Amino acid sequence: MQKSDWNIYLNKEFSAAYFVKLRSVLLEEKSNFIVYPPENTIFNAFNITSFAATKVVILGQDPYHGEAQAHGLSFSVLEGVKIPPSLKNIFKELNTDLGLPIPKSGNLSSWAKQGVLLLNATLTVRKGEPNSHQKLGWEIFTDAVIKTISAHKKGVVFLLWGKFAQQKADLIDSNKHFVLKAAHPSPFSAHNGFFGCKHFSKTNELLKKQGLKEIDWEVTNNN
């Protein structure tokens, strides 16, 4: 993680026994497998979205496991990469909710730069093996991130899509923050409550009521 205000709150995690072990396991993984995302982008969510700027959290499960897809932001892919099915459905909901055009780029860096923390619960994965780095220790770290936001900030909008993300609701003080839940945007579940959730307009309404700048959800090719 680059120098940022996150380190004030998370430094103790980096020196904790579980994280020291996680680092060791990742070194071994990288010697035997291809691991995504590239090492210099693992903490992209924190490098782009400072703690102070964070006003929305979109929680994913783990990084994309295909070549050149993952770059440290949940649901996001780099320029020129084919847009994955879940992200396609996110864009469909954006179009229905806010009337925004369907983007040609899947790079969500523009959201991150506006204070949307695009956080995966697990920050690495083996090539071609989804969920392969679960239970290595990443979840302890990202749970600590959610608890830190809950404890030290106020009025953050958490978008929890799908059962996995919704299990994290217990880590969030709902008296201080806003928790919006919907089905996961994957093709298997989007029709069961993601489509029509209007989370993007609802998020902006909640930010506006607090006197905060709304998110410009339009995704352009120049992120």
N, C-alpha and C positions, 0 to 999 in steps of 0.2 A: 504494500500500500504506500502510495506517495505521501509526502508530508501534507497532512490535512487536519482539520479540526476533529475528524473521527478518532485520530490517535489519542486525543485527550481521554476519550471514553473507552477505547478498545485496547490500549497498550497492555493492560493486565491480561487480556485474552491471549495475546501473542506469546506471553511468557508462561501461560498455564500449561500444566502437564499434557492435557489432551491435544493442545495445539503443537507442542514440541513433537509429540508422537505423530500427529497428522503430517507435519513437514517431512518427517522421516519416511513415512509410508508413501508420500507423494514422490519423493526422490526415487524410491524403489519402483513405483509405478512407471515413472518416466523412463527408467532404464529398460523396462520390459514392454511397454505399450506406448502408443501415441495417445497423449492426453490433451483434451480441449478444456477451455480455450488456451491460446498461447500464454505462457507464463506472465508476460508483461501486461496482459489484459484481465487477469483473474479478478483483480479488485477494481475494475473499471467503474462499477456502479458507485463506489465510494470516491474514486478519483474525479469523476465528473460531477457528482451531486454531493456537495458538502453537507455536513450535519446541520449547519445553520440554515442552509437553503431548503432542506427536505420538508416538503409539505404534503406529499402524496407518496404512498408506498404501493407498488404492484408486486406481489409475491409470486414467483414461479417455483418450480420444483428442482430441476437441475438443468445444466446447459444442454444445448443441442449437441448431438453426438456425431453429426456429419462433418465432412471436411469443409473448413473455412466458414462454418456457420456461426459458432459461438464467439462472442467478443466481450463477455463480462456483463452484459445487460440482459435481464430476463426478457424473453420473448423476441428480442431484437436480433437481426442478422445484418452483416455488413453490406455495403453497396454492391450491387451486381449479383448477390446471392438470391436464389429462388426463394420466394416468400413461403415459409412453412404453413401448413394447414391451420394451426391455431391462430397464427398471426393474421392470416387471411380473414378468419372469422372476427377477430378484433377489429380489423379494418371495415368489415361489413357492418358491424355494430356502430362504429364511428360514423359511417355514412348514414345509417338509419337514424341515429341519435342526433347528430349535429349537422347532417347534410354535407359533410366533407367528402371530397372526391376520394376514391379508392387509391391509395398511394402505390407508386411503382417501386418505391424503395422500402425495404423492411428495417432500415436503420432508425432506431428510436432515440438516438443521441439527443435530438432536439427536445424530447420530453425530459431526459435526464438533466439537461442544462437549465431547465426551468424549475427544477426541484422535485421531479418525480424519481424516487429511488426505485430502480428496476432491479430488485433483489431476488436472486435464486437462493433457495434453502441450502443447496449444495453447489459449491462454486467450481467444481471440476468434474470431468467424466472421461472414461476411456472412449476412444474412437469406436463407434458402432455398438456400444454397449450402454444403453440407457440405464440410469440409476446405479451404475457400477461403483460410484464413489459415495453412495449413501452409507451412513453409519461409520464413516471414518473419523468423524469429528466435526465436519463442516456444520452440521445442524446445531451443535452446541454453540458454535461461533455465531451463526446467523440468528439463533434464538436470543443470544446476548445482544445482538444489534437491535432486534425488535423491542426487547425489554428496555434498552437504553433510550430508544426513541420515545417509548411509552412513558418512561420515568422523567425524562429531562426536556421533553417538548410538550406542546399543547395544541390541540386542534388539527392534528395530522389526519388525513383521509387514507385509510387502509382499504385497498381493493383486494378482497380475498375470493379468488375464482377457483371453485372446485373443492372437494373434501379435504385434500391435503392442505391447501392454504387455509381453509377454514378452521383446521385444528389449531392454528396459531392464534386464534382469537383470544384464547385464555391468557396469552402473554401481553395483551393490550388492555389498558385501562379505558373502558368504554365511557367512563364518566368524563374523561379528558379528551378523548379522540373519537373519530367517526369510523365505524366499521361497516363497509358495504359488502354484502355477500351475493355471489351468483354462481351458476354452474361454470365449469371450466370451458374455455372457448374451443376445445378440441372438437373435431367433427363427430366424435362419439357422444358428446354431451351438450354441445352449444344450443341445440334446439330444446333442451330441458331447462332453460332458464337463463342462459347467457344472452341470447338474442332478445332484445327488448328490455334489458336490465337498465339501460340509460345511465350507466355509471359515469360516463364522461361528462354529461350535462349536470348530473347530480353532484359530482366532485366540484365542478366550477361554481355551482350554487352555494355549496358549503364554504368554499374559499372566499367567495364574494361576501357572504354574511359576516365573515371574520375580518373583512377589509383587506384581504390578501389578493394579489394579482391572480387572475384566472389562468389556467393552462391553455396555451394555443396547441390544440391536439393535432393540427394539420401536419402531416409528415411530408417533407419535400425531399428532393434528391440531393440536397446540399447540406447534409448534417455534419 
